[in-house]
Amino acid sequence: MRDAERRTQLLDRLRARGHASVDELAEGMGVTSSTIRRDLRRLELDGRLLRTYGGAALPERQGAASADEDPALDAKRRIAIAAAGLVNDGETIGISSGTTALEFAHQLTDRRLTVITNALDVAGVLLDRPGIELIVLGGVVRAGMHSTLGHLTELATRELRADTLYMGIGAISLDHGLMNDSVPEILTDRALRRMARTCTVLADASKFEHVAPGYVFGLDEVNTMVTDDHVSPQVLAGLKALGIRTLVAGESAVETHEREGATAGRR
């Protein structure tokens, strides 16, 4: 089990219980107390938990209120874990903005990668990680989303290349392709896509078969889709018919089920 995967499971246990001791976490996860203490130190530095005497608890903002604010949060975490399994050390990847993309970044903190991003939150997660060469795209900061966009961001992408872009998206339709609520962000998303050889979209089931005002690009530009197991069979069949490799992150674990019928290298 990778360090990032174990830390995600540790956080899930804290979300379920609110607080846990080092010994309880070590016994429940089948690892040593020293391993748990190292994980707790790392997660505390990331601002993802609070150390307490003999254990840890989640900050109030990461407890039950977070699930209320975003009911798809658990699905996004499972998607992030599944997507991280696609990344090979030594690659250059792009990461877009968005909550699922941010969860994905949390799974990469112990990896050896070059990461290009226009998301300041993603950059904050990966900043000063020993194995991460971090390239942050400049530009105008979009309020609320903590991402850069506009002419300067698009110019920077012309000078850079990535193996794969991992991107979140606001809405997906089998007929209309990828869409976003933010019209000003469209050109930046397209520039990120042109920068990368392939594109992997991270989208929970709630994003499918909805329409948003800003058309980004068609599904013919998508190589891989990572979603959760609440997506409908009709959507999965539609993605397969389009030749898109689809991974479904299940409820119970990090396991994913690869849907047949696609070439990973399709452009």
C-alpha positions in Angstrom: 0.0 0.0 0.0 1.4 3.4 -1.0 1.9 6.0 1.7 -0.8 8.3 0.2 -3.3 5.5 0.0 -2.7 4.6 3.6 -3.1 8.2 4.7 -6.4 8.5 2.9 -7.7 5.4 4.7 -6.5 6.9 8.0 -8.5 10.1 7.3 -11.5 8.0 6.4 -11.3 6.4 9.8 -11.1 9.7 11.5 -14.1 11.0 9.6 -16.1 8.0 10.8 -15.1 8.3 14.4 -14.1 12.0 14.9 -11.1 11.0 17.0 -8.8 8.0 17.3 -5.7 7.1 19.2 -2.4 6.0 17.6 -2.8 2.5 19.0 -6.4 2.2 17.6 -5.3 3.4 14.2 -2.3 1.1 14.1 -4.4 -2.0 15.1 -7.2 -1.2 12.7 -4.9 -0.6 9.8 -2.5 -3.4 10.5 0.6 -1.2 10.7 3.0 -0.2 13.4 2.5 2.7 15.8 5.6 4.4 14.4 4.1 4.3 10.9 0.9 5.9 12.1 2.9 8.6 13.9 4.8 9.5 10.8 1.5 9.6 8.8 -0.1 11.9 11.5 2.9 14.2 11.3 2.7 14.4 7.5 -1.1 15.0 7.6 -0.8 17.6 10.3 1.8 19.5 8.2 -0.7 19.3 5.3 -3.4 20.9 7.5 -5.6 17.8 7.1 -5.8 16.9 10.8 -5.1 18.0 14.4 -2.7 16.1 16.6 -4.1 15.4 20.1 -2.7 13.7 23.1 -2.0 10.1 22.0 -3.9 10.4 18.7 -5.5 12.8 16.2 -8.8 14.4 15.2 -10.1 16.2 12.1 -10.4 20.0 12.0 -14.1 21.0 12.2 -14.0 22.1 8.6 -13.1 18.6 7.5 -15.6 16.7 9.6 -19.2 16.0 8.9 -19.8 19.5 7.5 -17.6 18.8 4.6 -19.7 15.9 3.5 -22.8 18.0 3.8 -21.3 20.7 1.6 -20.2 18.2 -1.0 -22.2 14.9 -0.9 -19.9 13.5 -3.6 -16.7 14.0 -1.5 -16.3 10.3 -0.8 -16.7 9.4 -4.4 -14.1 12.0 -5.4 -11.6 10.5 -3.0 -12.1 7.1 -4.4 -11.7 8.5 -7.9 -8.5 10.2 -6.9 -7.0 7.0 -5.5 -7.9 5.1 -8.7 -6.5 7.8 -10.9 -3.3 7.9 -8.9 -2.8 4.3 -9.8 -2.5 5.3 -13.5 0.4 7.6 -12.8 3.9 6.3 -13.3 6.9 7.8 -11.5 9.1 9.9 -13.8 6.1 11.2 -15.8 5.2 14.8 -16.5 1.6 15.4 -15.8 -0.8 18.3 -15.9 -3.5 18.9 -13.2 -6.4 21.2 -13.7 -8.4 23.0 -11.0 -11.4 21.6 -9.1 -12.2 19.6 -6.0 -11.6 16.2 -7.6 -8.3 17.3 -9.0 -7.3 18.6 -5.6 -8.1 15.2 -4.0 -6.0 13.6 -6.8 -3.1 15.8 -5.9 -3.2 14.6 -2.3 -2.5 11.1 -3.6 0.7 12.1 -5.3 2.7 13.7 -2.5 5.1 10.7 -2.1 5.6 10.3 -5.9 8.5 11.3 -8.3 6.9 13.5 -10.9 6.9 16.7 -12.8 3.6 18.4 -12.3 2.3 21.4 -14.3 -0.8 23.1 -12.8 -2.8 26.3 -12.9 -4.5 25.4 -9.6 -3.0 27.2 -6.6 -4.6 24.7 -4.2 -3.0 21.8 -6.1 0.4 23.7 -6.0 0.0 24.1 -2.2 -0.4 20.4 -1.7 2.6 19.5 -3.8 4.9 22.3 -2.7 8.3 21.3 -1.3 7.6 17.6 -1.8 11.0 15.9 -2.4 10.0 14.0 -5.5 7.8 16.6 -7.1 9.2 19.1 -9.7 6.4 21.7 -9.6 5.6 24.1 -12.4 2.8 26.7 -11.6 1.3 28.5 -14.5 0.9 32.3 -14.1 -2.1 34.4 -15.0 -5.1 36.1 -13.5 -6.3 34.3 -10.3 -9.9 33.3 -10.5 -11.7 34.2 -7.3 -13.1 31.4 -5.2 -11.5 28.7 -7.3 -7.9 29.6 -6.6 -6.8 28.9 -10.2 -5.1 31.0 -12.9 -6.6 31.7 -16.3 -6.3 34.0 -19.2 -3.8 35.0 -21.8 -0.7 34.6 -19.6 -1.7 31.1 -18.5 -2.4 30.1 -22.1 1.0 31.5 -23.3 2.8 29.4 -20.7 1.1 26.2 -21.9 2.6 26.7 -25.3 6.1 26.3 -23.9 5.3 23.1 -22.0 4.4 19.5 -22.7 3.0 16.8 -20.5 2.3 13.1 -20.9 -1.2 13.3 -19.5 -3.6 16.0 -18.3 -5.7 15.0 -15.3 -8.7 17.3 -15.2 -11.9 17.8 -13.3 -14.9 19.0 -15.2 -18.3 20.6 -14.3 -20.6 18.6 -16.6 -20.3 15.8 -19.2 -22.8 14.8 -21.9 -22.4 11.9 -24.3 -23.9 14.2 -26.9 -22.3 17.5 -26.0 -19.0 16.6 -24.5 -17.2 18.4 -21.6 -18.7 21.6 -20.2 -18.0 24.1 -17.4 -20.0 26.7 -15.5 -17.2 29.2 -15.9 -17.1 30.6 -19.4 -13.8 32.5 -18.9 -12.1 29.3 -18.0 -12.9 27.5 -21.3 -9.9 28.7 -23.2 -7.5 27.9 -20.4 -8.9 24.4 -20.2 -8.4 23.9 -23.9 -4.9 25.2 -23.7 -4.1 22.7 -20.9 -5.5 19.9 -23.1 -3.3 21.0 -26.1 -0.3 20.9 -23.8 -0.7 17.2 -23.0 -0.4 14.1 -25.2 -3.4 12.4 -23.5 -6.3 13.4 -21.3 -7.8 11.7 -18.2 -11.0 13.1 -16.9 -11.9 12.7 -13.2 -15.7 12.9 -12.8 -18.1 11.5 -10.2 -21.5 10.2 -11.4 -23.3 13.5 -10.6 -21.4 15.2 -13.5 -22.8 13.0 -16.2 -25.7 13.9 -18.5 -25.9 17.5 -17.4 -25.3 20.6 -19.5 -23.3 23.7 -18.5 -23.1 26.9 -20.4 -19.4 26.7 -21.4 -18.4 24.1 -24.0 -14.8 23.0 -23.4 -14.1 20.2 -25.9 -15.6 16.9 -27.2 -15.3 13.4 -25.8 -13.1 12.6 -28.8 -10.3 14.5 -26.9 -10.6 12.2 -23.8 -8.5 9.0 -23.6 -9.5 7.8 -20.1 -12.4 8.5 -17.8 -12.3 7.8 -14.0 -15.6 7.8 -12.3 -17.4 6.1 -9.4 -19.8 3.2 -9.2 -22.9 5.3 -9.1 -22.6 6.1 -12.8 -25.4 4.6 -14.9 -24.9 1.5 -17.1 -26.1 3.6 -20.0 -23.3 6.2 -19.5 -20.7 3.4 -19.2 -22.0 1.8 -22.4 -21.9 5.2 -24.2 -18.3 5.8 -23.1 -17.3 2.3 -24.2 -19.0 2.9 -27.6 -16.9 6.0 -28.0 -13.7 4.0 -27.3 -12.9 5.8 -24.0 -11.1 3.7 -21.4 -13.2 3.9 -18.3 -12.2 3.1 -14.7 -14.9 2.7 -12.0 -13.8 3.3 -8.4 -15.9 1.1 -6.1 -17.5 1.8 -2.8 -15.6 -0.7 -0.7 -12.0 -0.1 -1.6 -9.4 1.4 -3.8 -10.1 -1.2 -6.5 -11.2 -0.2 -9.9 -12.7 -2.1 -12.7 -11.4 -1.4 -16.2 -14.0 -1.4 -18.9 -12.8 -3.0 -22.1 -12.8 -1.6 -25.5 -10.4 1.3 -25.7 -6.9 2.1 -26.6 -5.1 4.1 -23.9 -3.0 5.9 -26.6 -5.9 7.2 -28.6 -5.7 10.9 -29.3 
